[in-house]
Amino acid sequence: MVRIRWVVIIGLGLVGAVWIGQGFGLVRSSSFMTDDLRWAAIGAVMVGVAVVLGLIERRRAARRNGRPPQS
């Protein structure tokens, strides 16, 4: 179950990064998302959520292993 959570977190971050690239026009395609800054903002939020979820999961893992969580 833990591995699935990490896969979802990493996937969320990668999709967010691609959306940031498309929103800023760094990733060229024939997509409606290209050069639309709304998608860059949505991607940034997704990357932020992935970071927060990663930190939460890391703290959970530290508690499961009996170590105090690091700040």
Secondary structure as UniProt FT lines:
FT   HELIX           2..23
FT   TURN            24..25
FT   TURN            32..35
FT   HELIX           37..64
FT   TURN            65..66
//
